[in-house]
Amino acid sequence: MRMKVFCFALLLIWGSSGFAHEIRPAYLQINQVTEHEYNLLWKVPTNNNLVQNIRPVFEPQFSLSPLPNHMVINGFVLFQYRLNADTELAGTTLTIENLNRTTIDTLINIKLLNGSQYSLLMKPNENTLSIPSEGSIWQIITSYTKLGIEHILEGWDHLAFVAALMFIVRGWVTLFKTITAFTLAHSITLGLATFGYVSLPPPPVEALIALSILLIAAESIRIRHNQHSLTTKWPWLVAFIFGLLHGFGFAGALKDIGLPQVDVPAALLFFNLGVELGQLFFITAILGTVAITKHLIKVPKSAATFAAYGIGSLACFWLIERIEGMFF
């Protein structure tokens, strides 16, 4: 009983991290408008309605002037600046002040008059970089793959859904089919939503994602009471249906992150690839942990049922919280 209480407490702690605002990257868009002038859009995530104290800093030969009328949109504050200099931006140093005091990444998109357009990713422990003279597809590949991995590993609700799926499948073949169906489905809606073909408002999507976790957790408990349904017979089909819904959640995250003005298909592809790499890492970690635990101690048969109840309880909490957030 003590072990069960301890495990349930861990699940609650895990869940409490999940319903907190996930750490989203800041976003800096730099557009060159004349030979010596640039327009800047600086998008900073808020945390509990507080604005992160970070800002771009350029070399002394540049003059950075803030423009009035900043805006607050979907958990971000948008600032605009005018940057002037008699020298080229390429080859100079950009610093995000105080970024090293946070856990926030910064995505930087640059568009120059000579046609060069590229994306850079700045990490908190490396808050200074040299702006290159031209971009490359490799910068987009590395930046958006990293962002995809970080998003899924910080997306506790998506990971809870994957964990719940693992409770309703039997055998490696079925697990492969189920996870592949989930991947294919959310890739479809992620692409369609990113290019504007379909859309759903974020609050209902987040509530429905919580509901999907609750339903799968309930099905995993039914299985352990020898009660079977469509979910147990064709888990890959259920994973595909709910995966379409989760794709809208990924699309909302990608919209918050921001896309480059060129090579959007490449950014989308590698963000999705990063999501899948993070998902595979999570599944491998779960299976490895279970194997090691079984090797070290005798795991009771009720452990899986208890874990399913824990995931379902968290999903129920998320559902209530998100429905409440839609109206209050």
Secondary structure, 3 states (H helix, E strand, C coil): CHHHHHHHHHHHHHHHHHHCCCCCCEEEEEEEEECCEEEEEEEEEEECCEECCCEEECCCCCEEEECCCCEEECCEEEEEEEEECCCCCCCCEEEEECHHHCCCCEEEEEECCCCCEEEEEECCCCCEEECCCCCCHHHHHHHHHHHHHHHHHHCHHHHHHHHHHHHHCCCHHHHHHHHHHHHHHHHHHHHHHHCCCCCCCHHHHHHHHHHHHHHHHHHHHHHCCCCCCHHHHCHHHHHHHHHHHHHHHHHHHHHHHCCCCCCHHHHHHHHHHHHHHHHHHHHHHHHHHHHHHHHHCCCCCCHHHHHHHHHHHHHHHHHHHHHHHHHC
